[in-house]
């Protein structure tokens, strides 16, 4: 049975074209006005916009090990509602996927319950403890890359060995950059004016960028493909820009909350607590500049759900992490694209194109014969972000109550409708 998407604007070769799209057996079979729809299901898009499905390269699905926070089923339902047709799942799980055997536990849950494509990461070190290299070779063909996300690899020699091994395997190291020797015990916000004014322990920007600096030096030595998680500081942006100019294989991501907020926007609420912390206006502006000039390649959400109890301790006592899959597009489009700060194509590159290029994932173009992984966007849909409506089990978002003007109306993965705004469940 064919699926006909009629009356939409389709993103083809970098521009929107008013045409119809036909999907059959998981692929796009036609991009031309439809004359007859008798052999299929018709979806009238009413001038909505069809783009490649989004990819989030930094998501915590929490299963196996922490299913009281999120499951593969709930997390991928949230991703589909956000326009994502693929996510890369972080390895801070139980068991940690540090071997083919441990990875299999996660793979079985993905095969059983995932509503979209899920690409797992393998850990860099055994148990993410930083002491012994994980079985990178044994996991190579089943993962999108290697990360110890949640912790930085503290040993320079261990990171060098990881990069040398990943280079030999033609894989990518994906680094949570955090020098623990530069952290103050009990930190909960950025070490800036807000922290001082409220008597809170701060996190110094150097704890991030110093490890970025170290790792770029190792990339220079090893030639490894290297991607930096959740960049939050202006110094990190400058280091990545310089590395790219040098021709090193260095890429990075940031998140909607670092692009939208600064520490002056904080409230004493667990929904503003994450790692890295929201930093200064100067850092936010540097990240936007990096997005515009190509230094920042991807926008990921770092979707990290926790229970309501774990997020109920305000800034000082809540766990780090917020949810983001269901708010990312609406917040980014309304505040960056509609405001004229960022071109729509730049946003789509960061959400659709660059993640697939960096992580060598299929798809990303809308053309006849391509896999039908698509998001349908309504750019005239004013609404207020309400966490109570989330498919995710997590509810903590700094964007609760924000008024936005766009939303995802439908998501199609492998030719199947995996989210439709008119349906719940």
N, C-alpha and C positions, 0 to 999 in steps of 0.2 A: 504493500500500500504506500502510495506516494504522499508526501506532505507538501502542500503548496503554501508558500508565504507570499501573500499578494499585497500590493499597495504600500510597500515599504521603500526605504532608502538604504541601498546596500553599499557597504564600504568595499570598493573594488579599486585596487591599484592606487591607494592613497586618497581617494575622493569618494563622495557619496553619489550613487547613481540611482535614479528612480526606476526601479524594475521589480520583477517578481523573482522568486527563487523556488526551485523544486528540489526536494530531497527524497532519495530512495535508497534503501539498503545501506543507510549510514553515510551516504555521500551526497554532495551537491551535484545534481544531474543537469540542471538548467538554470541560467541566469538571463531570462528574457521574459517578456510579457506572456502570460499564460492565456492560451485560447480556449482550452477545455480542462476542467478539473474533475471530470466525472469519475476518474479512476483513483481519487485520493481524498484526503482531508484538507480543507481549505482553512487557513488562518488569515483573516483580514487584519493587516497591521495598521491601517489608518495613519499613514505617514510616519510611523515609528522607524527607528534606525537599526539596521542589522550590522553587527560587527563580529569579528572573530571572538570566540569565547575567551574570557579573561583567564590568566594563569597566575596563581599566587605561589611563589616559591618559598614561602615561610609561614607554615600553618602547623598548629599543635592540635592534633585530633585526639590525643589523650588515651587512645586504645591501642594496645593492651596496657593494663596496669592502673589506669586512673579514670575508669568509665563513669564515675560519679560526677566528673567535671564535663565530659563530652564523650561521644562515641563516634565511630566511623559513620554510622547512619545519621546522627544528628549533625555532625560537623560537615558532612558532604551535602546534606540538605540545606544547611546554611550557606554553603559555598554556591550551590546551584541558585539559591534565591538572590545571591549577589552577582550573578552573571558569570561565575567561574565554571569552566568545564574541566579544569585540571588544577590540582594543588600538589605541592611537594610537602610531605609530612615529616616533621622533625622527630629526632630519635630519642628524646628524653622520656622514655617509656619503661615499662617493666614487663618482660625483660628488655633491656637495652638491645637494639639490633646491632650487635657488634660481631656477629657471626652469621653464616647462612642459616644455621639452626634457629637462632634467636629471631632472626628476621622473618622466618617462616610463620611465626605466631602472628605477626602483624599482617603479613601477606594474606593469610587465611581470613582474617577479619575484613580486609579490604575486598577480597574476592566475594565474600558473603554479603556485605552490606553497603559498599560504596555506590553512591548515586552518580558520581562523575569519575573522571580519571584521577587516581591517586598514585603518585610516585614517591616511594619512601626514600629517606636518607639512611645511609649506614653511619654508625658512629665512627669517629676518628680513633678513639682510644677505648680500650676495654672498660665497659661500665661507665663511660664518659668520665673516668677518674684521672685521666691525664698521665697515667703511669706506664701503660703498655699499649702498643699499637694494636688496634682491632684487626680482624681478618679482612683487610680491604680487598685482597685478591678474590677471596671466597664470595664476597658480596657484589663485586664489580658489576656483573651483568644484570643485577636485580634492583639497583638503586640509581637515583639521579645524581648522587654525589655523596660526599662525606662531611659530616658536621658533628661537633660536640655542643650544639646549641644549648644555651642555658649556662654554659661555662666556657671561658676562654681556655685554650691550651696554654698552660703557664710556662712550660719548658720550651725554650727556643730549640733545643736539640730534638725534642719530640716532634715539634712542628716541622722542623727540617726533614726528619725521617718520613713524616706523613706526606709532605709535599713531594719528596723524591719517589715515594711509592705511588702516589696518585699520578705523577708525571709518567712513570713507567706503565701505568694502567690506562693512560689517556683519560683520566677522570678529573674531577674538580673538587678542590677543598673549599668548603663554605664555612666561614669563620665567624663565630661570636667573639668579638674582640673586647676583652676585659682583663686588664692587668690587676689581679687581686691585691697585689702589694700596694696599690695606690688607692684602695678603697678604705673608707672609714667604717668601722663596725656600726651597724644600725642605720646606715644611710637610707633615705626614702625619697629624696627629690634631688634635683640638680644643685650643685654647690654654687649658689648664686644669691642674689638679693632676696628672693622669696624665702630661701632656707634660713638666712640670717634674720630676717624680719620675724619669722615664726618660730625661731629656736629649734629648727630641724637639722638633722645631720645630712650633709650634702654629698653627692657623688661628683667628683672632679672629672671634667672632660678628658683630662689626660689619661684616665683609666681606660678610655676607649682608644684615643688616637695614638697613644704610645705603642699599643699592641698592633694597630694598623701599620704604623711605621716599621715595627720589627718584622711583620709578616711580608710587607712589600720588599724589604731587603732580602728575605728568604726567597721570594718569587724571582728576584733578580738573580739569585744564585742557582735556583733549581729549574726555572722555566715552567713551573707548575701553573695550571689554570686555577685562578683564585678569585673567590667571590666573598664580599664582606656583607654580613647580615646587618640589618637595622641601623644604618649609619645615622648618627644624631648630632655630630659636632662639625663646626666649620673647619676645624683643623683636619678632620678625616676627609672632608670634601676636597680640600687643597691637596692632600697627599694622594688621593686617587686621581685627581686631575693631572698632577705631575707624573704619576706612574703611567697613565694612559698616553701622555705626550711622549714619554720615553719608549712607548711601544710594548710595555709589559702586559701580560694577559691578566689584567686586574679589572674586575667589575664590582658593582655594589648595588644595594637596594636601600631605600628608606621607606617610611610608612606614612599613611595619611595623618596620624597624630603629630608626627614631627614636622610635617609640612603645614599643618593648620594651626598649631598651638605653640605657645611659649610658656615659661614658668610663671609669668604674671597672670596666666589664665587659670592657674590651679585652684582647686577647691579642696578642702580637707575631707576627701571622699576617696574610697578605694578605687573608684573608676578612673582616677588620675594617677594611679600607681603602676609603673611598668619599668622594665629594664631593657635598654638605657632609659633614664628619666627624660621627661620633656625638658628641653633646655631653653636657651635664651632666644630673644627675637633675632639676634644676629645669627645664631645657628640656624634658625628656621629660614631666614632669608638666604643664607648660604646654600641650604638644601634646595630651595626653589631655583636659585641660580644654577646649581648643579644639574637639576632636572632639565632646565632650559638649554644648557650647553652640552648635554650628553654625558656629563661626568657621572650623574646618577642614572643608572640604566633602568632599574625596575622600581615599581612601587609594590611592596608586599604589605600584608596586614599585620604579621606577627600575631595572628589570631591565637589567643592563649586563654581559654576559658577556665574559670575556677567556680567553686560553689559560692552561693550567696554568703555563707558564713565566712569563707576565706577572704572575701572582699569587703567585709563589714567593719574592719578595724581602722578606717580612715587612712590617711597617708602613712602614718607611722607603723601601723600594725597589720595592714592588709598584705596579701601575697602579691608579687609582681605579675602583671599580665592583664590584658583587656581583650575583648572580642572585636572583630573588625570586618569579617567577611560580608555581612549584610548591609554595612553602611558605607563601604569604601567608595563605590562609584558615585553614589548620590552626593556625598560630601565633597569629593574631589571635583566633580563636574560643576557643582553649584558654586564652589568657592574659588576654584582656579580657572576653569574654562569660561563660565558665564561672566566672571569678573574681568576677563581679558588678560589675566596674568599668564596663563599657559594655553597654547594652541591645543585644540581637540586632538589633532594628530599626535602631538607629543604625549598626551595622556594615553592614547591608545597604544603607542609604541611601548610605553612603560608597563601597561597592563596586558598586552597581547603579544607583541612582536619580540621585544628584547628578552623576556623570560624564556621563550621557546628557543631563541638563538643561543643564548648563553648555556642553557641546560640541554640543548640538542633534543628538544621535544618536537614531535610532529605537529603539523597544523599551523594555524596563524594566518592563512590567506583564504580569501573567499573567491573561488574559481571553480569552474566545472571540473568534476573529478576529485575535488578536495574533500577531506573528511568534514562532515557536517557538525562541527563544534561551533555553536553560534550563540550570541546574546542579542536579544531584542531590547532596545532602549527607548524609553519614553522620556523625551527631553522637556516635556511640558506637563509635569505631574507634581505640583506643589504638595508637600506633606511634612509632617513632623516626625522625627525619628523616635520610635517608641520601642524600647527594649522588650516590653511585654509581648510584642508580636514576633520576636526572633524565633527562628527554627533552632538556633544554637541553644544548648543548655546553659551557656554563659549569658549574663545580662550586663556585665560591667563595661560601659563605653563612655568616654568623655563627651560623646556627641549626642547623648540622650537629650531630647527636647530641642535639638537644632531643627530649624526650618530649612528644607532643601527643595529643589525644584525639578529633580530628575529621579528616575528609578529604573530598575530592571523589570521589564514586563514579562519576559519569557527567556528561558535558557534551554538550548537544544544540545545534547551531547551524543555523538555517534548516531545522529539522526532521530533520536528520541527526545520528546519534550520531558525534561527533568524538573522544570519549574514553570508554572504558569500563574501569574498574579491573580487570576480569577479562581484559582483552586487552593485549598488548604489541606495539607497532609502529604 
